[in-house]
């Protein structure tokens, strides 16, 4: 009916006349339906907020993921972490083997009066190894007549032994002489090395200041006779 009235008014006086004759206040609420409106005559701008909310459709499916954004700037360096506790001390290592160069020096300040042919003046025990032996003894003649003094190096418990003998004729009246000896010994076990000097009951000789140096060596080469 309203549409018919509007058509009649427009026909009689145009849109200006219709606007003067009919206003929104004169239209009863809910009196207009979709059938009363021309298709496409009402746009989103003509609808109220409530009408827009009522006509909102369901959410569509999620769109595809966008491309990753550019990497952000590098952050500041963090503060140093707390210092850890000290670890336990390691176990001590085993001792290394002894070096091959070793010298055993034995001395005696006692004077020995030799009245036999085999008086022990000095003695030393050596361990396993090859040794270079060097000895020195001071021999004195207490008598007024000349006498012969003699000393030697003697080794025991050694499979390979080279002995040395040193002797000298001592004039009478407190004269003395230094007797030097040297030799080598290869000891497979404990070896006893002694300096022995000679004399007789009738003609004793006094021996003193005896010394013996035994040098442990790696190898021994003997040349000559």
C-alpha positions as CSV (number, residue, x, y, z in Angstrom):
1,X,0.0,0.0,0.0
2,X,2.8,2.4,0.9
3,X,4.5,1.6,-2.4
4,X,1.3,2.4,-4.2
5,X,1.0,5.7,-2.4
6,X,4.6,6.6,-3.2
7,X,4.1,5.8,-6.8
8,X,1.0,7.9,-6.8
9,X,2.8,10.8,-5.2
10,X,5.7,10.6,-7.5
11,X,3.5,10.5,-10.4
12,X,1.7,13.6,-9.2
13,X,4.5,15.8,-7.9
14,X,7.9,14.1,-8.3
15,X,10.4,13.1,-5.6
16,X,10.4,16.5,-4.0
17,X,6.7,16.3,-3.3
18,X,7.1,12.7,-1.9
19,X,9.9,13.8,0.4
20,X,7.5,16.5,1.8
21,X,4.6,14.2,2.2
22,X,6.3,11.0,3.7
23,X,9.1,10.9,6.3
24,X,10.7,8.1,8.3
25,X,8.4,9.0,11.3
26,X,5.4,8.2,9.2
27,X,6.6,4.7,8.4
28,X,5.6,2.1,10.9
29,X,8.4,-0.1,12.3
30,X,8.7,-3.5,10.6
31,X,6.2,-2.5,8.1
32,X,8.7,-2.7,5.2
33,X,9.9,-6.0,4.0
34,X,12.5,-7.1,1.4
35,X,9.7,-7.5,-1.1
36,X,9.0,-3.7,-0.8
37,X,12.6,-2.8,-1.7
38,X,14.2,-2.8,-5.0
39,X,17.2,-5.1,-5.4
40,X,20.5,-3.2,-5.0
41,X,18.7,-0.1,-3.6
42,X,20.1,-0.6,-0.1
43,X,23.9,-0.6,0.6
44,X,26.1,-1.3,3.7
45,X,26.2,2.4,4.4
46,X,22.4,2.4,4.7
47,X,22.4,-0.2,7.4
48,X,22.7,0.4,11.2
49,X,25.4,-1.2,13.3
50,X,22.8,-3.6,14.7
51,X,21.7,-4.6,11.2
52,X,25.3,-5.1,10.2
53,X,26.0,-7.3,13.2
54,X,22.9,-9.3,12.5
55,X,23.8,-9.9,8.9
56,X,27.5,-10.9,9.7
57,X,28.4,-14.2,8.1
58,X,30.4,-17.1,9.6
59,X,34.2,-16.8,9.7
60,X,35.9,-18.1,6.6
61,X,38.7,-20.6,6.6
62,X,42.2,-19.4,7.6
63,X,44.3,-18.0,4.8
64,X,47.7,-19.5,3.8
65,X,50.7,-18.6,6.0
66,X,52.5,-15.5,5.1
67,X,56.2,-15.5,4.2
68,X,58.6,-15.3,7.2
69,X,59.6,-11.8,8.2
70,X,63.2,-10.7,8.1
71,X,65.5,-11.7,11.0
72,X,65.5,-9.2,13.9
73,X,68.6,-7.4,15.0
74,X,71.1,-9.3,17.2
75,X,70.4,-9.0,20.9
76,X,72.8,-7.7,23.5
77,X,75.4,-10.1,24.9
78,X,74.1,-11.7,28.1
79,X,75.9,-11.4,31.4
80,X,78.6,-14.0,32.2
81,X,77.4,-17.1,34.0
82,X,78.4,-17.9,37.6
83,X,81.8,-19.4,38.1
84,X,81.7,-23.2,38.5
85,X,83.3,-24.9,41.5
86,X,86.9,-26.1,41.2
87,X,87.3,-29.8,40.3
88,X,89.0,-32.3,42.6
89,X,92.8,-32.5,42.3
90,X,94.0,-35.4,40.0
91,X,96.0,-38.3,41.4
92,X,99.8,-38.0,41.5
93,X,101.6,-39.7,38.6
94,X,104.0,-42.6,39.1
95,X,107.7,-41.8,39.6
96,X,109.9,-42.2,36.6
97,X,112.7,-44.6,36.4
98,X,116.1,-43.4,37.7
99,X,118.6,-42.1,35.2
100,X,121.4,-44.3,34.1
101,X,124.2,-41.9,35.2
102,X,124.8,-42.4,38.9
103,X,128.0,-42.3,41.0
104,X,128.6,-44.2,44.3
105,X,131.5,-42.7,46.2
106,X,132.9,-44.5,49.3
107,X,135.7,-43.2,51.5
108,X,137.5,-44.3,54.6
109,X,139.8,-42.2,56.8
110,X,140.8,-45.1,59.0
111,X,144.4,-46.3,58.7
112,X,144.9,-50.0,58.2
113,X,148.1,-51.8,59.0
114,X,148.4,-54.6,56.5
115,X,150.2,-57.7,57.9
116,X,148.8,-60.2,55.4
117,X,148.5,-60.4,51.7
118,X,144.7,-59.6,51.6
119,X,143.7,-56.9,54.0
120,X,140.3,-55.2,53.3
121,X,140.8,-51.5,53.2
122,X,137.5,-50.4,51.7
123,X,134.2,-52.2,50.8
124,X,131.0,-51.1,49.0
125,X,127.8,-52.9,47.8
126,X,126.5,-52.1,44.3
127,X,123.2,-52.9,42.7
128,X,122.5,-54.4,39.3
129,X,124.2,-52.7,36.4
130,X,127.5,-51.9,34.6
131,X,130.0,-49.8,36.6
132,X,133.3,-48.1,36.0
133,X,135.4,-48.4,39.1
134,X,138.1,-46.0,40.2
135,X,140.0,-46.3,43.5
136,X,142.9,-44.6,45.3
137,X,144.8,-45.5,48.4
138,X,147.7,-43.9,50.3
139,X,150.4,-46.3,51.3
140,X,153.0,-45.4,54.0
141,X,156.2,-47.3,55.1
142,X,156.9,-46.9,58.8
143,X,160.2,-48.8,58.6
144,X,163.7,-47.6,57.7
145,X,164.1,-50.1,55.0
146,X,162.4,-50.3,51.6
147,X,159.1,-52.2,51.4
148,X,156.7,-53.1,48.6
149,X,153.1,-52.0,48.8
150,X,150.4,-53.4,46.6
151,X,146.6,-53.0,46.3
152,X,143.9,-54.5,44.1
153,X,140.2,-54.3,43.3
154,X,138.2,-57.4,44.1
155,X,134.6,-58.1,43.1
156,X,132.2,-60.8,44.3
157,X,128.8,-62.0,42.9
158,X,129.5,-60.5,39.4
159,X,129.5,-62.6,36.3
160,X,131.8,-60.3,34.3
161,X,134.7,-58.8,36.3
162,X,137.9,-57.0,35.4
163,X,140.3,-56.6,38.3
164,X,143.1,-54.1,38.6
165,X,146.4,-54.3,40.6
166,X,148.5,-51.4,41.6
167,X,151.8,-51.7,43.4
168,X,154.8,-49.6,44.4
169,X,158.1,-49.9,46.2
170,X,158.2,-47.6,49.2
171,X,161.6,-46.3,50.5
172,X,162.1,-46.3,54.2
173,X,161.5,-43.6,56.8
174,X,157.8,-42.5,56.6
175,X,157.8,-42.2,52.8
176,X,154.4,-42.7,51.2
177,X,152.9,-43.2,47.7
178,X,149.4,-43.0,46.2
179,X,148.2,-46.1,44.5
180,X,145.5,-45.7,41.8
181,X,143.3,-48.5,40.5
182,X,140.5,-48.8,38.1
183,X,138.3,-51.5,36.6
184,X,134.8,-52.4,35.5
185,X,132.2,-54.7,36.7
186,X,128.9,-56.0,35.2
187,X,126.6,-57.0,38.1
188,X,123.6,-59.2,37.5
189,X,122.6,-58.7,41.1
190,X,124.1,-57.2,44.3
191,X,127.8,-57.0,43.9
192,X,130.4,-56.5,46.6
193,X,133.4,-54.5,45.6
194,X,136.5,-54.2,47.8
195,X,139.9,-52.6,47.8
196,X,142.4,-55.0,49.3
197,X,146.0,-54.3,50.1
198,X,149.0,-56.5,51.1
199,X,151.7,-56.6,53.7
200,X,153.4,-59.1,56.0
201,X,153.9,-59.4,59.7
202,X,157.6,-58.8,59.3
203,X,157.1,-55.9,57.0
204,X,153.6,-54.3,57.6
205,X,152.4,-51.4,55.4
206,X,150.1,-48.7,56.5
207,X,147.2,-47.8,54.2
208,X,144.9,-44.8,54.6
209,X,142.7,-42.3,52.8
210,X,141.1,-45.0,50.7
211,X,138.4,-43.9,48.2
212,X,136.3,-45.8,45.6
213,X,134.0,-44.3,43.0
214,X,131.6,-46.6,41.1
215,X,129.9,-44.9,38.1
216,X,126.8,-46.5,36.6
217,X,127.0,-46.5,32.8
218,X,124.7,-47.4,30.0
219,X,127.2,-49.5,28.0
220,X,130.7,-50.7,28.4
221,X,133.2,-51.3,25.5
222,X,136.5,-52.8,26.4
223,X,139.4,-52.6,23.9
224,X,143.0,-53.7,24.0
225,X,144.6,-56.5,25.9
